[in-house]
Amino acid sequence: MPAPRLDPLLWLVLVGSVGLLLPHLPVAVLPIVVAAFAWRRLHEVAGLPLPPRWLLLLLAAGSTAVVVLHFHALWGRDAGVALLVVAAGLKLLETHEARDQVSVLLLTFFLLISVLLFDQAMPIFALVMLLFWLLVGAWMGIAQAGVSTGQSLGQRLREAGRLLLLGLPFALILFALFPRPPGALWGVQQPGGQAQTGLSEQMRPGQFDELAEDPTPAFRVRFEDSPVPPGERYWRVFVMSGFAEDDPENWVADPATGSPRLETLDDSRVAYEITLEPTASRQLPSLAAAVETPRRSRVDGNLVVQREQAVGDRLRYSVTSALDYRLEAGSLPRFRRQQYLARGGLNPLLADLAAEWRDRPPAERIERALAYFREQPFEYSRSPGRRGGADRADTFLFDTQRGYCADYADAFVRLMRAADVPARVVTGYQGGEFNGEFLVVRQSDAHAWAEVWTAADGWQRVDPTAAVAPERIDDGIARSMADDADLPATVRRDEGSFGRQMRLLAEQLDNRWNQYVLGYDGGFQQDWLGRIGLAMTHPVWGALWALAIAASLWWGLLLVLARRERRRQAGSEAEYLWTRLQEDLARLGIRRDTSESERALLKRAALALPFAADDLRRIGQLLEASRYARSTSRRQARLLTNRLANVHRRLAWRGRLPWRRS
């Protein structure tokens, strides 16, 4: 005998939940899950017998072995979710009675929650909530199984929506007031995270050319006060002074060093908050010289903000930077000076050019190099036509004279070193685009520039790209490459593009979701509660207050809905108020006998309550007119409703408070 069919809503939610989890499941378990779903469906449609228990046990053991071999563990998010999906599939093959569907229902609920462990983006959350609504409707259908007066599918969905709306205020209050754990939802490190990065610890030829086509946000910035001008928006990530062992043309990031020898020259500090996308590295982008950094981070000797752990999930942190500073002014240790003068590669033509400037002061050598870029017919291009070999800088400076930011930074640093001026490469991001209140810095804003050292000023930023394409610094990559048709619409900043405007709007909505929902952590909560005067220093009291307020709000909502239902059942406002008035009189000891007429009750009440006698007598007359007169005017009906409401308000609290009953 075939088992009862699964509720259609439960089928829909189960398939949808597993479908959302498919990208996170091992390929080896997919045939087992698909076969279980298909077998159950054939059982319901064609009567195919369900498998015997020994086969189910064998499939369960095999699936567990597959998960262990794939994840090398039975615990953790990924392994646990894979086992949960397999359990849901196999449970379908042993569901014989209607009550067994409750187990499938509970497993499906956990599957829905598991989706949010991998992705909390707003569209995914909305889809999960939609499936949860259907799941509540399925629960109602399972509860009514075997009842001849069960609700239709539409009725169940309406009732499920009503239940969810009733619980929404309770959920919102708990979300806002219940004490939050340290860190936001995105601050939980997950195994096998989907961290990604645009920049790397090496500056390879062609790396920045590829990033120029990537409109993905790298991070977002919100300034506490006025934003810094475009020319100061250099977001530092890596400092590079050495080369790869097998490739002297490939720059490599310096390891973290001690604290910086830093002097801030004036009150040029700027405070800002960054929301950083996953990078899988420990470096945190920052402006100029970071002087105040987030917890569990520090600033090394190269002014790079280093975090204790790699950024595997979206991270929000605050920084204060000094825009005007001197780093390592005065002198450099001999070994450091030699490090910053190492040339790497051959480049004989470059060496000959730099030799012409060596007898000049360091500041003049720097200016001569910049003048060379300005005076020669250099072009800023993502297609420089590079050549390999150890003289790549010579090819760029004297042959192609076409290059991207990395080419200019590389050639300038080599020129400076050949001219006996310590120099190094810095990679990070430059610029950004405001979208709402946030400055969006994209992967396409990745940039490389140079730093040179002089005894008087220490390390100072020099951007040779600005000498060739100043519009790149002031207006971004799109203005400097207006003729490059390969750049995406978002990168090009084509103001007339409908697609770009829609993408900016979607990014803005996504950012607000990340900032104010996923980013609603303990610090954010305390700040917000402090602004409205509800700051809570102890988490236990905070939890109790949250529960009390949520329960009160929920009770009030239920009371309003109950009164609304009573009004609907009464048929009219006057009948509802007449029922309430009788309840008020009963609380005051004036109960209506079964054989007593409405006028007799009101007459007896008027004698017992002289302060409301006139209103009660008038209500009796109006009630009789509405009951027995051939027709009543709207004025009389409105007058009856007003009198009933007035007396009800006067008697309601008197009946509930003992000391006012007399």
DRENSEDREN-151479 format. One record per residue (C-alpha): residue in three letters; x, y, z. Coordinates in steps of 0.05 Angstrom, whole numbers, padded with zeros to 5 digits, always signed. Last residue first. Layout:
BEGIN
ALAXYZ ...
END
This chain:
BEGIN
SER-00365+01037+00882 ARG-00328+01001+00827 ARG-00270+01049+00828 TRP-00228+01015+00882 PRO-00234+00948+00846 LEU-00203+00972+00781 ARG-00227+00932+00721 GLY-00301+00953+00723 ARG-00284+01027+00730 TRP-00234+01019+00674 ALA-00287+00999+00623 LEU-00346+01040+00650 ARG-00330+01109+00622 ARG-00301+01084+00556 HIS-00362+01038+00546 VAL-00410+01096+00561 ASN-00379+01139+00506 ALA-00374+01083+00456 LEU-00447+01064+00465 ARG-00470+01136+00459 ASN-00428+01146+00396 THR-00454+01083+00363 LEU-00527+01100+00380 LEU-00518+01171+00352 ARG-00488+01143+00287 ALA-00547+01096+00279 GLN-00597+01152+00294 ARG-00563+01199+00243 ARG-00561+01145+00191 SER-00637+01142+00196 THR-00676+01082+00221 SER-00730+01043+00184 ARG-00787+00998+00203 ALA-00771+01008+00276 TYR-00762+00944+00317 ARG-00688+00933+00331 SER-00657+01001+00314 ALA-00713+01037+00350 GLU-00707+00991+00410 LEU-00632+01004+00413 LEU-00641+01079+00408 GLN-00690+01080+00466 GLY-00645+01036+00510 ILE-00584+01078+00492 ARG-00621+01140+00516 ARG-00635+01107+00582 LEU-00561+01088+00590 ASP-00537+01157+00572 ASP-00583+01191+00622 ALA-00564+01142+00678 ALA-00488+01148+00670 PHE-00473+01183+00736 PRO-00532+01147+00768 LEU-00501+01079+00761 ALA-00544+01029+00799 LEU-00610+01060+00777 ALA-00586+01068+00706 ALA-00563+00995+00705 ARG-00632+00971+00724 LYS-00662+01013+00667 LEU-00608+00986+00619 LEU-00625+00914+00636 ALA-00699+00927+00629 ARG-00688+00961+00561 GLU-00647+00902+00535 SER-00700+00852+00557 GLU-00689+00803+00614 SER-00707+00730+00606 THR-00636+00704+00607 ASP-00617+00752+00663 ARG-00567+00807+00648 ARG-00511+00817+00697 ILE-00501+00882+00736 GLY-00443+00865+00783 LEU-00395+00918+00758 ARG-00358+00866+00716 ALA-00425+00847+00685 LEU-00438+00920+00667 ASP-00372+00924+00629 GLU-00387+00859+00593 GLN-00456+00885+00573 LEU-00422+00948+00546 ARG-00374+00905+00504 THR-00432+00868+00472 TRP-00467+00935+00457 LEU-00401+00961+00427 TYR-00397+00902+00379 GLU-00471+00909+00360 ALA-00461+00983+00345 GLU-00398+00971+00304 SER-00434+00922+00259 GLY-00434+00847+00243 ALA-00413+00823+00311 GLN-00365+00772+00279 ARG-00325+00827+00245 ARG-00321+00869+00309 ARG-00298+00808+00347 GLU-00244+00795+00296 ARG-00219+00866+00301 ARG-00218+00860+00376 ALA-00176+00797+00371 LEU-00129+00831+00322 VAL-00118+00890+00369 LEU-00107+00843+00427 LEU-00058+00801+00387 LEU-00019+00864+00369 GLY-00017+00886+00442 TRP+00008+00818+00463 TRP+00062+00820+00411 LEU+00084+00889+00433 SER+00085+00868+00505 ALA+00123+00803+00490 ALA+00174+00841+00449 ILE+00184+00893+00504 ALA+00192+00840+00558 LEU+00238+00795+00516 ALA+00283+00853+00497 TRP+00285+00879+00569 LEU+00304+00810+00594 ALA+00359+00802+00542 GLY+00387+00870+00558 TRP+00385+00855+00632 VAL+00426+00792+00619 PRO+00474+00829+00571 HIS+00495+00880+00624 THR+00512+00952+00604 MET+00447+00968+00568 ALA+00439+01034+00531 LEU+00366+01050+00521 GLY+00369+01126+00513 ILE+00354+01130+00439 ARG+00426+01147+00419 GLY+00453+01096+00468 LEU+00411+01041+00436 TRP+00442+01057+00369 ASP+00513+01058+00395 GLN+00503+00995+00435 GLN+00474+00959+00375 PHE+00530+00980+00327 GLY+00581+00955+00378 GLY+00546+00889+00387 ASP+00537+00875+00314 TYR+00485+00898+00263 GLY+00530+00887+00203 LEU+00485+00835+00171 VAL+00425+00882+00178 TYR+00449+00955+00176 GLN+00514+00953+00137 ASN+00504+00891+00093 TRP+00432+00908+00076 ARG+00452+00980+00063 ASN+00508+00956+00018 ASP+00462+00910-00021 LEU+00413+00967-00032 GLN+00469+01013-00057 GLU+00498+00959-00101 ALA+00430+00946-00133 LEU+00422+01021-00145 LEU+00491+01025-00176 ARG+00475+00965-00220 MET+00410+00997-00243 GLN+00446+01061-00260 ARG+00499+01022-00298 GLY+00446+00985-00339 PHE+00411+01050-00356 SER+00475+01079-00384 GLY+00472+01154-00390 GLU+00522+01168-00335 ASP+00574+01123-00367 ARG+00618+01111-00307 ARG+00667+01070-00350 VAL+00676+01021-00293 THR+00602+01008-00286 ALA+00593+01002-00361 PRO+00648+00950-00367 LEU+00715+00971-00400 ASP+00726+00938-00467 ALA+00707+01001-00506 ASP+00771+01037-00486 ASP+00761+01106-00516 ALA+00748+01141-00449 MET+00811+01112-00420 SER+00834+01167-00371 ARG+00763+01186-00355 ALA+00744+01113-00341 ILE+00805+01101-00297 GLY+00787+01153-00245 ASP+00772+01227-00247 ASP+00827+01262-00209 ILE+00881+01209-00208 ARG+00869+01180-00278 GLU+00858+01251-00304 PRO+00931+01265-00289 ALA+00952+01217-00345 VAL+01027+01222-00359 ALA+01053+01258-00298 ALA+00998+01229-00254 THR+01021+01159-00273 PRO+01090+01176-00244 ASP+01058+01177-00174 VAL+01108+01201-00122 ARG+01093+01188-00048 GLN+01143+01210+00003 TRP+01189+01169+00049 GLY+01234+01212+00092 ASP+01226+01287+00082 ALA+01296+01315+00096 ALA+01337+01252+00087 THR+01303+01234+00022 TRP+01266+01171+00006 VAL+01223+01155-00055 GLU+01154+01122-00057 ALA+01123+01097-00121 TRP+01053+01082-00148 ALA+01010+01022-00165 HIS+00935+01023-00173 ALA+00873+00981-00165 ASP+00812+01024-00181 SER+00784+00968-00226 GLN+00777+00926-00163 ARG+00726+00977-00140 VAL+00728+01031-00087 VAL+00657+01053-00070 LEU+00654+01117-00029 PHE+00592+01111+00014 GLU+00537+01162+00029 GLY+00499+01146-00035 ASN+00545+01117-00087 PHE+00609+01158-00087 GLU+00662+01133-00134 GLY+00733+01113-00116 GLY+00803+01140-00124 GLN+00867+01100-00118 TYR+00876+01028-00096 GLY+00934+00988-00069 THR+01005+00976-00091 VAL+01068+01012-00066 VAL+01134+01006-00103 ARG+01201+01025-00072 ALA+01255+01079-00077 PRO+01323+01097-00049 VAL+01355+01150-00094 ASP+01422+01129-00126 ALA+01402+01150-00197 ALA+01396+01076-00215 ARG+01350+01069-00156 MET+01308+01126-00180 LEU+01303+01100-00251 ARG+01284+01031-00225 VAL+01229+01062-00182 PHE+01203+01101-00242 ALA+01203+01041-00288 ASP+01162+00998-00240 ALA+01113+01053-00222 TYR+01102+01070-00295 ASP+01092+00997-00315 ALA+01046+00984-00256 CYS+01002+01043-00275 TYR+00992+01020-00346 GLY+01038+01026-00405 ARG+01056+01052-00473 GLN+01125+01080-00486 THR+01136+01021-00534 ASP+01211+01031-00546 PHE+01252+01075-00499 LEU+01219+01071-00430 PHE+01178+01007-00439 THR+01232+00965-00473 ASP+01284+00991-00424 ALA+01239+00970-00366 ARG+01233+00900-00396 ASP+01308+00891-00397 ALA+01311+00824-00362 GLY+01268+00789-00413 GLY+01196+00791-00437 ARG+01164+00842-00482 ARG+01103+00884-00468 GLY+01053+00910-00518 PRO+01025+00965-00473 SER+00952+00945-00478 ARG+00920+00975-00415 SER+00942+01044-00438 TYR+00969+01109-00411 GLU+01012+01137-00467 PHE+01083+01166-00465 PRO+01105+01215-00518 GLN+01165+01241-00478 GLU+01162+01308-00442 ARG+01118+01287-00383 PHE+01153+01221-00369 TYR+01222+01254-00373 ALA+01198+01311-00329 LEU+01180+01260-00275 ALA+01251+01232-00278 ARG+01281+01301-00275 GLU+01237+01320-00215 ILE+01262+01260-00176 ARG+01335+01276-00193 GLU+01322+01348-00172 ALA+01297+01327-00103 PRO+01358+01282-00095 PRO+01408+01338-00109 ARG+01445+01332-00176 ASP+01508+01292-00190 ARG+01468+01229-00203 TRP+01426+01259-00258 GLU+01462+01236-00322 ALA+01472+01167-00292 ALA+01396+01157-00293 LEU+01395+01157-00369 ASP+01453+01108-00374 ALA+01421+01061-00324 LEU+01355+01061-00362 LEU+01393+01044-00427 PRO+01428+00986-00391 ASN+01363+00954-00368 LEU+01395+00892-00335 GLY+01347+00862-00284 GLY+01342+00878-00210 ARG+01361+00947-00187 ALA+01377+00942-00112 LEU+01376+01013-00084 TYR+01320+01003-00033 GLN+01354+00941-00004 GLN+01421+00975+00000 ARG+01389+01032+00040 ARG+01357+00981+00086 PHE+01424+00947+00099 ARG+01456+01014+00113 PRO+01403+01037+00162 LEU+01365+01098+00137 SER+01373+01169+00160 GLY+01337+01234+00177 ALA+01264+01221+00161 GLU+01237+01151+00172 LEU+01165+01170+00155 ARG+01143+01243+00154 TYR+01070+01261+00157 ASP+01012+01299+00126 LEU+00950+01257+00112 ALA+00946+01229+00182 SER+00899+01169+00185 THR+00843+01147+00232 VAL+00815+01078+00218 SER+00749+01042+00232 TYR+00733+00970+00214 ARG+00680+00929+00178 LEU+00698+00860+00151 ARG+00667+00815+00098 ASP+00693+00745+00107 GLY+00760+00710+00100 VAL+00802+00770+00121 ALA+00867+00737+00143 GLN+00881+00737+00217 GLU+00923+00781+00262 ARG+00911+00842+00218 GLN+00967+00885+00187 VAL+00958+00958+00170 VAL+01015+00977+00123 LEU+01052+01040+00145 ASN+01119+01010+00121 GLY+01144+01001+00192 ASP+01083+00960+00211 VAL+01015+00986+00233 ARG+00977+00939+00279 SER+00914+00898+00281 ARG+00875+00859+00333 ARG+00830+00918+00349 PRO+00820+00970+00294 THR+00871+01022+00275 GLU+00890+01092+00298 VAL+00951+01126+00268 ALA+00945+01102+00196 ALA+00994+01141+00152 ALA+00967+01153+00081 LEU+00898+01122+00074 SER+00882+01050+00093 PRO+00871+00983+00061 LEU+00875+00924+00111 GLN+00929+00872+00099 ARG+00919+00803+00128 SER+00902+00767+00064 ALA+00845+00722+00041 THR+00812+00785+00011 PRO+00739+00782+00031 GLU+00703+00849+00020 LEU+00723+00907+00064 THR+00674+00955+00097 ILE+00716+01015+00115 GLU+00701+01069+00166 TYR+00734+01138+00165 ALA+00771+01187+00209 VAL+00816+01241+00179 ARG+00877+01270+00212 SER+00912+01331+00183 ASP+00928+01366+00249 ASP+01000+01379+00231 LEU+01067+01345+00217 THR+01054+01274+00238 GLU+01120+01240+00254 LEU+01131+01166+00243 ARG+01185+01116+00258 PRO+01139+01058+00242 SER+01131+00998+00288 GLY+01168+00934+00269 THR+01167+00899+00202 ALA+01117+00857+00164 PRO+01146+00822+00104 ASP+01158+00863+00041 ALA+01114+00850-00019 VAL+01147+00819-00081 TRP+01163+00854-00148 ASN+01171+00812-00211 GLU+01223+00838-00260 PRO+01280+00803-00224 ASP+01246+00737-00239 ASP+01274+00673-00208 GLU+01282+00697-00137 ALA+01223+00745-00138 PHE+01242+00818-00128 GLY+01249+00865-00070 SER+01222+00933-00047 MET+01147+00923-00047 VAL+01097+00957-00001 PHE+01026+00927-00001 VAL+00957+00954+00016 ARG+00955+01031+00016 TRP+00891+01066-00006 TYR+00911+01130-00043 ARG+00852+01178-00041 GLU+00891+01242-00033 GLY+00883+01268-00104 PRO+00809+01252-00102 PRO+00796+01301-00045 VAL+00786+01273+00026 PRO+00714+01265+00047 SER+00684+01315+00096 ASP+00670+01287+00165 GLU+00662+01216+00190 PHE+00681+01187+00123 ARG+00645+01125+00098 VAL+00687+01078+00055 ARG+00668+01017+00015 PHE+00714+00959-00004 ALA+00737+00919-00064 PRO+00672+00930-00103 THR+00668+00887-00166 PRO+00675+00928-00230 ASP+00732+00883-00257 GLU+00758+00906-00325 ALA+00816+00946-00296 LEU+00835+00885-00255 GLU+00860+00850-00317 ASP+00908+00907-00335 PHE+00931+00909-00262 GLN+00959+00839-00265 GLY+00990+00847-00334 PRO+01062+00844-00311 ARG+01065+00816-00240 MET+01064+00856-00176 GLN+01068+00804-00122 GLU+01033+00800-00054 SER+00966+00798-00090 LEU+00912+00848-00107 GLY+00842+00831-00130 THR+00822+00786-00073 GLN+00776+00728-00058 ALA+00749+00693+00003 GLN+00695+00641-00008 GLY+00704+00608+00058 GLY+00726+00535+00064 PRO+00717+00536+00138 GLN+00675+00594+00162 GLN+00701+00653+00201 VAL+00643+00689+00234 GLY+00649+00765+00222 TRP+00595+00765+00169 LEU+00541+00754+00220 ALA+00569+00814+00259 GLY+00624+00814+00311 PRO+00619+00804+00386 PRO+00552+00771+00403 ARG+00489+00814+00402 PRO+00446+00828+00462 PHE+00372+00825+00444 LEU+00346+00894+00429 ALA+00341+00903+00353 PHE+00334+00831+00331 LEU+00289+00815+00390 ILE+00244+00874+00373 LEU+00242+00854+00300 ALA+00225+00782+00315 PHE+00168+00800+00361 PRO+00141+00850+00311 LEU+00144+00796+00256 GLY+00107+00742+00295 LEU+00038+00766+00277 LEU+00059+00778+00205 LEU+00083+00706+00201 LEU+00017+00680+00228 ARG-00022+00721+00177 GLY+00022+00696+00120 ALA+00009+00625+00142 GLU-00066+00638+00144 ARG-00064+00665+00074 LEU-00022+00607+00050 ARG-00069+00557+00082 GLN-00130+00589+00052 GLY-00098+00586-00017 LEU-00081+00513-00011 SER-00151+00495+00013 GLN-00166+00486+00087 GLY-00184+00420+00118 THR-00257+00405+00133 SER-00251+00330+00121 VAL-00193+00324+00170 GLY-00146+00267+00151 ALA-00086+00312+00147 GLN-00101+00379+00181 ALA-00033+00383+00217 ILE+00003+00364+00152 GLY-00033+00420+00114 MET-00017+00470+00168 TRP+00057+00450+00166 ALA+00056+00458+00090 GLY+00031+00530+00098 VAL+00088+00543+00147 LEU+00135+00514+00095 LEU+00107+00560+00041 TRP+00124+00620+00085 PHE+00193+00591+00098 LEU+00203+00585+00023 LEU+00188+00659+00014 MET+00234+00676+00073 VAL+00290+00635+00041 LEU+00280+00672-00025 ALA+00283+00740+00010 PHE+00347+00719+00046 ILE+00379+00697-00019 PRO+00360+00763-00053 MET+00388+00803+00007 ALA+00454+00767+00011 GLN+00463+00722+00072 ASP+00502+00666+00036 PHE+00533+00602+00063 LEU+00503+00596+00132 LEU+00439+00626+00105 VAL+00425+00563+00065 SER+00430+00522+00129 ILE+00368+00556+00157 LEU+00328+00528+00099 LEU+00357+00459+00109 PHE+00339+00462+00183 PHE+00266+00476+00165 THR+00268+00419+00114 LEU+00291+00371+00168 LEU+00232+00393+00212 LEU+00182+00382+00156 VAL+00211+00314+00139 SER+00202+00294+00211 VAL+00130+00321+00210 GLN+00118+00279+00148 ASP+00122+00218+00191 ARG+00054+00236+00219 ALA+00022+00222+00152 GLU+00048+00151+00152 HIS+00100+00113+00111 THR+00159+00161+00108 GLU+00219+00114+00101 LEU+00243+00135+00032 LEU+00232+00209+00045 LYS+00279+00203+00105 LEU+00334+00183+00057 GLY+00331+00251+00021 ALA+00327+00291+00086 ALA+00386+00252+00116 VAL+00428+00264+00054 VAL+00415+00339+00058 LEU+00432+00340+00132 LEU+00496+00301+00120 ALA+00519+00352+00069 VAL+00500+00409+00117 GLY+00542+00379+00172 ALA+00603+00368+00127 ASP+00602+00440+00103 ARG+00587+00473+00170 GLY+00633+00434+00215 TRP+00630+00363+00240 LEU+00637+00295+00206 ALA+00709+00305+00185 HIS+00758+00293+00128 PHE+00713+00337+00084 HIS+00710+00292+00022 LEU+00728+00225+00052 VAL+00682+00238+00112 VAL+00624+00260+00067 VAL+00632+00198+00023 ALA+00635+00152+00084 THR+00571+00183+00111 SER+00536+00173+00044 GLY+00557+00100+00043 ALA+00532+00087+00114 ALA+00465+00120+00099 LEU+00458+00083+00033 LEU+00472+00016+00068 LEU+00422+00032+00124 LEU+00369+00050+00072 LEU+00383-00015+00035 TRP+00375-00055+00099 ARG+00309-00020+00113 PRO+00277-00042+00049 PRO+00266+00008-00007 LEU+00197+00040-00019 PRO+00153+00003-00069 LEU+00139+00038-00136 GLY+00066+00058-00135 ALA+00068+00099-00200 VAL+00056+00170-00175 GLU+00072+00168-00100 HIS+00126+00114-00105 LEU+00155+00147-00168 ARG+00162+00212-00129 ARG+00197+00177-00071 TRP+00245+00143-00119 ALA+00261+00208-00155 PHE+00277+00245-00090 ALA+00321+00188-00065 ALA+00356+00182-00133 VAL+00371+00257-00133 VAL+00400+00253-00062 ILE+00443+00192-00076 PRO+00467+00218-00143 LEU+00486+00285-00110 VAL+00529+00253-00055 ALA+00591+00244-00099 VAL+00590+00316-00124 PRO+00602+00342-00054 LEU+00551+00394-00034 HIS+00560+00470-00031 PRO+00535+00487-00101 LEU+00473+00443-00088 LEU+00450+00482-00026 LEU+00400+00527-00061 GLY+00372+00467-00098 VAL+00365+00428-00033 SER+00323+00484-00004 GLY+00280+00491-00067 VAL+00267+00416-00072 LEU+00245+00413+00001 VAL+00203+00476-00004 LEU+00165+00451-00065 TRP+00154+00381-00037 LEU+00130+00411+00029 LEU+00081+00455-00010 PRO+00055+00394-00047 ASP+00042+00357+00019 LEU+00076+00290+00014 ARG+00033+00234-00012 PRO+00007+00182+00036 ALA+00047+00116+00034 PRO+00031+00066-00021 MET+00000+00000+00000 
END
